[in-house]
């Protein structure tokens, strides 16, 4: 197989859409897989993510009918949908594939968004009469929660392009082919510095070091290295004179997963493939493994556009601190009011933090110099983190058990020392 990898990037003259193993192509655009084992929404999403997918997403009436027929033929009565609603309107709902708010929705009038919980399910069986194909709000995450439920589910992952024996692809995802450096040129160059890695991936039969454009793609790359001894790889971004990185393949920088607590400087980026998948700057002279990526044809599923990402936090917020956000969708940043201008008057702040799918919230505190009291509560009001002292802390991170949390910060007028209260700053990311 390795000798054939010299040819794997030759694009076939004709192509057809295919699905990963165990998935079935539906409507010539959706790869679906049924799980009959009942699970909570959180458990279902976690299982779907392990296969680099999400719970099924529905974007129009045709998809809705196709999913009903697919699930009904399998004998299912209800299923989970990959939709999370953090309020009582569809504008508070978000699809788990990061495509934004629903343009099409089919909620029952007696079970609107957020009424019974922040997750959505669908009635499948004809036993439900006129409710067949309708959506219902349901409790999500905690098995012990009274409003939580267990039911079967359908995972969805993007279709990709079929390749041939003369153009083999070891890791095929969403219209792109990925090849580990160990599999290139009979493994003669399994490790390289940043410049060499970019050059090896840029040869005519290849394309470039891998760019990453979504959490789903990032999870797919992590799965490539699952069970291996590889801990970090070069990915396809380099910085110019400043710290501003750009993808070497010319694609848009529409997804950022920088490690907020790594303060090293360098012109190249590496990805931690055994941990959360965070990216760190390194000196390009370091030798390590790398990942090449090649477009087979036009992408099957487009990455979220800038406009859809801008819809995440639509409120009129006070300032860059995002103080008093009632819905703050990660990724993003929070801080004490006015930070870094610590001359601003002390202000009580609260944030309702959420993320999509099966992800937890990682709150990465990269600056702390305050006498204030910060508390982190899970979605059921249990305190999962309290920080009162000391005045100064080294960078630290706190993870939430599920995908919803509330953070409160109460400033103090002073403390035992003479230090000036400068506040805090944190980056909030979705983490597995």
C-alpha atoms as one frame of an Amber mdcrd trajectory, in Angstrom:
protein
   0.000   0.000   0.000   2.760   2.459   0.889   4.259   2.331  -2.591   0.871
   3.273  -4.021   0.681   6.406  -1.913   2.884   8.126  -4.470  -0.180   8.118
  -6.727  -3.056   8.558  -4.367  -3.649  12.224  -5.115  -4.406  11.764  -8.805
  -8.065  12.808  -9.017 -10.365  10.361 -10.810 -11.997  11.582 -14.019 -15.399
  10.602 -12.636 -16.431  10.231  -9.032 -19.367   9.328  -6.839 -20.245  10.058
  -3.234 -19.579   7.359  -0.673 -19.987   6.977   3.078 -17.689   5.563   5.765
 -18.127   1.962   6.799 -21.483   1.216   8.504 -23.033   4.464   7.184 -25.731
   4.584   4.471 -26.065   7.351   1.883 -29.511   8.981   2.111 -30.854  11.594
  -0.321 -27.491  11.493  -2.112 -26.087  13.875   0.480 -26.306  12.502   4.029
 -24.360   9.584   5.511 -26.472   8.107   8.316 -25.977   5.294  10.832 -28.611
   4.038  13.273 -27.994   3.140  16.893 -30.877   1.205  18.437 -29.383   1.388
  21.945 -31.205   4.076  23.916 -28.956   6.833  25.265 -29.122  10.347  26.651
 -28.476  13.146  24.189 -25.009  13.628  25.686 -24.134   9.937  25.351 -25.479
   9.821  21.795 -23.498  12.882  20.713 -20.344  11.510  22.313 -20.696   8.267
  20.375 -21.321  10.106  17.102 -18.312  12.361  17.654 -16.075   9.331  18.127
 -16.768   8.644  14.425 -16.069  12.291  13.452 -19.753  13.108  13.068 -22.733
  14.542  14.939 -26.277  13.562  15.675 -28.402  13.894  12.541 -28.940  17.490
  11.353 -32.017  18.492   9.338 -31.889  21.583   7.142 -35.089  21.346   5.048
 -38.409  19.504   4.671 -36.902  17.007   2.214 -34.271  16.010   4.778 -36.971
  15.787   7.443 -39.048  13.336   5.415 -35.991  11.308   4.380 -34.873  10.908
   8.006 -38.406   9.916   9.093 -38.538   7.227   6.375 -35.012   5.996   7.172
 -35.747   5.716  10.902 -39.243   4.310  10.407 -37.940   1.507   8.184 -35.613
   0.578  11.047 -38.523   0.376  13.475 -37.613   3.424  15.552 -40.308   5.491
  17.290 -38.340   8.559  18.405 -34.770   9.753  17.838 -32.465  12.505  18.997
 -31.619  15.405  16.695 -28.310  17.278  16.645 -29.980  20.509  17.730 -29.460
  22.410  20.984 -31.775  25.250  22.084 -30.765  27.585  24.893 -33.972  29.628
  24.986 -37.596  29.521  23.823 -37.100  30.731  20.245 -35.446  29.133  17.224
 -32.905  31.965  17.217 -31.553  30.393  20.415 -31.138  27.012  18.675 -27.937
  25.850  16.979 -27.094  22.810  14.864 -24.228  20.732  16.233 -22.293  20.871
  12.959 -21.673  24.609  13.642 -23.820  25.700  10.681 -25.773  28.125  12.862
 -29.469  28.612  13.599 -32.177  26.510  11.935 -33.494  27.990   8.688 -36.058
  25.178   8.666 -37.715  23.950  11.883 -40.593  21.581  12.657 -41.291  21.861
  16.402 -44.635  20.772  17.793 -46.705  23.692  19.068 -47.003  22.066  22.517
 -43.249  21.392  22.791 -41.466  24.492  21.449 -37.712  25.138  21.746 -36.475
  24.988  25.312 -39.868  24.153  26.840 -38.890  20.750  28.252 -35.127  21.046
  27.867 -32.364  22.327  25.615 -32.168  19.316  23.260 -34.420  18.282  20.394
 -35.901  14.924  19.427 -38.150  13.761  16.567 -41.310  11.631  16.499 -40.876
   8.815  13.963 -43.634   6.253  14.403 -46.965   6.603  12.591 -48.480   5.893
  16.024 -47.975   9.604  16.684 -50.396  10.545  13.858 -50.033  14.172  12.834
 -46.997  14.467  15.105 -44.970  12.089  12.933 -41.886  13.975  11.790 -42.447
  16.756  14.335 -39.720  17.867  16.740 -39.934  18.135  20.516 -37.757  19.795
  23.150 -36.332  17.316  25.666 -33.862  17.243  28.562 -30.334  16.424  27.454
 -27.380  15.622  29.503 -27.753  14.267  32.990 -29.161  10.763  33.432 -30.365
  11.736  36.906 -32.242  14.812  35.671 -36.034  14.425  35.783 -36.393  15.937
  32.313 -33.689  13.844  30.691 -34.601  10.974  28.412 -33.001   7.991  26.730
 -33.832   7.093  23.155 -32.244   5.698  19.980 -30.380   8.004  17.649 -28.906
   8.466  14.177 -25.339   9.642  13.600 -24.474  11.731  10.559 -21.087  12.287
   8.945 -20.249  14.052   5.670 -20.139  11.962   2.499 -16.857  11.942   0.656
 -15.458  11.022  -2.776 -14.756   7.462  -3.860 -11.166   6.843  -4.907  -9.746
   4.008  -7.006  -6.986   1.430  -6.712  -4.734   3.765  -8.696  -5.512   6.676
  -6.410  -5.771   5.131  -2.931  -6.600   7.290   0.037  -5.742   6.045   3.533
  -7.936   8.585   5.376 -10.820   9.936   3.327 -13.106  12.598   4.857 -15.508
  15.191   3.430 -13.942  15.357  -0.021 -10.338  15.447   1.203  -7.613  12.850
   1.530  -5.235  12.852   4.506  -1.890  11.056   4.656   0.404  10.715   7.666
   4.067  11.465   7.142   4.939   7.878   8.111   3.039   6.683   5.018   4.789
   8.929   2.488   7.739   7.800   0.347   8.010   4.399   2.018   8.345   6.201
   5.376  11.701   7.703   4.398  10.683  11.064   5.881   8.457  10.323   8.888
   9.699  13.465  10.665  10.839  16.830   9.359  11.233  20.437  10.374   8.448
  22.866   9.501   9.957  24.017   6.218  10.715  20.488   5.040   7.258  19.220
   6.060   5.618  21.974   4.023   7.856  21.187   1.047   7.164  17.434   1.176
   3.392  18.046   1.290   3.564  20.663  -1.500   5.044  18.420  -4.199   2.931
  17.952  -7.346   1.380  14.672  -6.239   0.407  16.188  -2.899  -1.203  19.473
  -1.866  -0.052  20.925   1.454   0.151  20.450   5.164  -3.334  19.976   6.591
  -5.462  23.023   7.303  -8.254  22.574   9.888 -11.636  24.271   9.540 -14.008
  22.826  12.137 -14.163  20.920  15.400 -15.462  17.922  13.437 -12.401  17.941
  11.185 -10.146  18.363  14.203 -11.759  15.313  15.834 -11.285  13.344  12.620
  -7.554  14.139  12.663  -7.302  13.122  16.321  -8.957   9.809  15.403  -6.277
   9.206  12.737  -3.653   9.112  15.479  -5.696   7.294  18.107  -3.735   4.325
  19.461  -0.419   5.522  18.010   2.671   6.842  19.770   2.457  10.169  17.917
   1.810  13.038  20.329   2.029  16.130  18.093   2.151  16.916  14.374   2.846
  19.901  12.155  -0.286  21.380  10.612  -0.349  23.742   7.639  -0.122  27.216
   9.142   2.805  29.591   9.370   3.167  33.134  10.681   4.709  36.100   8.918
   6.512  38.863  10.816   3.673  39.045  13.364   1.853  36.347  15.345  -0.908
  36.252  12.729  -1.087  32.777  11.184  -2.387  31.866   7.740  -3.110  28.491
   6.151  -0.476  27.569   3.589  -3.099  26.133   1.220  -4.693  29.575   0.910
  -7.939  28.633   2.653  -9.735  31.004   5.012  -8.787  31.112   8.706 -12.344
  30.351   9.890 -11.554  28.108  12.861  -9.067  28.726  15.672  -8.025  26.191
  18.324  -4.906  27.794  19.774  -3.906  26.637  23.259  -4.665  29.709  25.421
  -2.202  28.601  28.113   0.779  27.973  25.830   2.855  31.145  25.619   5.688
  29.823  23.432   6.450  31.776  20.269   7.274  30.393  16.856   6.415  30.650
  13.185   4.945  27.131  12.834   1.927  25.414  14.377   1.726  21.943  15.886
  -1.388  20.080  16.966  -1.626  17.910  20.071  -3.212  14.732  18.684  -3.443
  12.747  21.927  -5.033  15.434  24.106  -7.724  17.991  23.281  -6.234  18.762
  19.868  -5.034  22.251  20.844  -2.541  24.100  18.653   0.757  25.611  19.822
   3.406  27.801  18.248   6.856  26.229  17.814  10.162  27.070  16.229  10.086
  25.702  12.666  13.512  24.051  13.138  12.012  21.344  15.361  11.597  17.926
  13.762   8.298  16.111  14.165   5.671  14.172  12.246   3.215  15.954   9.956
  -0.038  15.447   8.063  -0.675  16.142   4.355  -4.111  16.988   2.963  -5.392
  17.028  -0.617  -8.745  18.095  -2.037 -10.280  15.291  -4.106 -12.963  17.559
  -5.590 -14.879  20.578  -4.308 -15.689  20.069  -0.591 -18.854  18.085  -0.009
 -19.862  20.036   3.088 -18.764  23.692   3.224 -17.144  24.976   6.390 -19.154
  27.470   8.462 -19.006  30.896   6.882 -17.963  34.015   8.717 -21.521  35.300
   8.690 -22.800  32.152  10.415 -20.083  32.397  13.034 -20.998  36.023  13.705
 -24.493  34.918  14.746 -23.123  33.120  17.795 -23.387  35.955  20.295 -25.956
  38.404  18.926 -26.506  40.404  22.098 -25.491  44.011  22.529 -22.725  43.420
  25.032 -21.107  46.029  27.218 -17.521  45.580  26.038 -14.937  42.951  25.118
 -15.419  41.305  28.520 -18.825  40.004  27.324 -20.026  40.882  30.828 -23.633
  39.837  31.601 -24.052  37.540  28.601 -27.214  35.467  28.853 -26.038  33.266
  25.982 -22.340  33.040  25.132 -21.516  30.304  22.629 -17.942  29.014  22.740
 -15.344  29.591  21.416 -14.728  33.091  22.727 -13.247  35.185  25.525 -14.533
  36.517  28.840 -12.862  38.837  31.323 -13.494  41.233  34.169 -15.210  44.397
  32.961 -12.863  46.772  31.154  -9.903  44.374  31.007  -7.061  45.128  30.319
  -7.840  48.700  31.396  -7.976  48.004  35.125  -8.843  51.656  35.857 -12.488
  50.821  34.994 -14.889  50.789  37.963 -15.493  47.329  39.512 -18.559  45.635
  38.015 -20.417  42.454  38.914 -20.552  40.172  35.855 -22.239  36.916  34.960
 -21.924  34.735  31.872 -24.053  31.820  30.677 -21.588  29.735  28.685 -22.652
  27.019  26.256 -21.111  24.861  23.560 -22.617  22.464  21.043 -22.756  18.718
  20.696 -21.096  16.397  23.202 -18.360  18.843  24.108 -17.537  20.152  27.527
 -16.407  23.694  28.173 -12.739  24.352  28.819 -12.257  27.707  30.576  -8.605
  28.651  30.135  -7.570  31.432  32.531  -4.450  32.991  31.031  -4.417  36.023
  33.368  -5.433  36.398  37.017  -4.508  39.346  39.231  -7.580  40.131  41.294
  -9.090  40.076  44.782 -12.470  39.274  43.216 -14.518  36.124  43.739 -15.210
  33.952  40.689 -17.605  31.007  40.769 -18.400  28.398  38.117 -21.734  26.531
  38.268 -22.910  23.600  36.159 -26.291  23.678  34.409 -28.033  22.396  37.552
 -26.590  25.086  39.829 -23.893  22.994  41.531 -20.700  24.966  42.224 -17.862
  23.252  40.328 -15.195  25.913  40.851 -14.660  28.743  43.330 -11.703  31.131
  43.230 -11.340  33.660  46.040  -7.599  33.911  46.552  -4.681  34.285  46.162
  -4.455  37.613  44.368  -2.122  36.263  41.691  -2.401  32.872  39.977  -0.403
  31.104  37.312  -2.417  30.248  34.161  -4.886  27.438  34.832  -7.850  25.669
  33.247 -11.185  24.376  34.532 -13.414  21.920  32.655 -17.178  21.614  33.013
 -18.900  18.208  33.147 -21.342  19.075  30.344 -21.914  21.782  27.752 -23.620
  24.477  29.849 -22.190  26.519  32.713 -22.701  29.820  34.509 -19.778  31.956
  35.640 -20.112  34.845  38.089 -17.483  37.393  39.104 -17.811  39.761  42.043
 -15.019  42.334  42.339 -13.596  43.292  45.717 -12.415  46.734  46.723  -9.105
  45.514  48.046  -7.167  42.823  49.858  -4.353  42.176  52.269  -1.686  43.341
  49.826  -1.045  46.618  48.095  -1.389  45.289  44.542  -3.603  47.006  42.009
  -6.600  44.840  41.107  -6.145  44.108  37.379  -8.953  41.554  36.956  -8.893
  38.314  34.957  -9.081  37.042  31.380 -10.092  33.594  30.059 -10.587  31.874
  26.719 -13.559  29.490  26.494 -13.268  26.513  24.107 -15.287  23.382  23.328
 -13.288  20.328  24.458 -13.889  16.594  24.268
